[in-house]
Structure formats: C-alpha cells, structure tokens
Amino acid sequence: MRNQLLADERRRTDSIAEMGALTSAIAQRDTRKARAASQAHILSARDALLDRLEEG
C-alpha cells in the first residue's frame, strides 16, 4: 500500500510535507500539534488510497 501511494508524485510531495509538520511538532514537544499532524497524515493517506482504488 505504501509503495503504491508513494509512486504517485503528488502524494509523495504531500507525504513529505505532512511528515515535516509532524517532525516539527515533535521537535517543539507540542503534543497537540503532533497529534493533529499525525491524524492529518493518516487521513490524507487513506483518502489517496481510496482514490487510487476507485480509479481501478
């Protein structure tokens, strides 16, 4: 699943930005931001996967 998503250049770019936000929040020791960034990353990956499955 991860390989399929990261094969998409747009998703790869989005994922890098999402992980950057998560890393930044962790470095700042901001648990609320880290939780929000983690959830946003998971939801975005889920949506991208569903889009790929619908495309067939």
C-alpha positions, 0 to 999 in steps of 0.5 A: 500500500505504501509503495503504491501511494508513494509512486504517485508524485503528488502524494509523495510531495504531500507525504513529505510535507505532512511528515515535516509538520509532524517532525516539527511538532515533535521537535517543539514537544507540542503534543497537540500539534503532533497529534493533529499532524499525525491524524492529518497524515493518516487521513490524507493517506487513506483518502489517496488510497481510496482514490487510487482504488476507485480509479481501478 
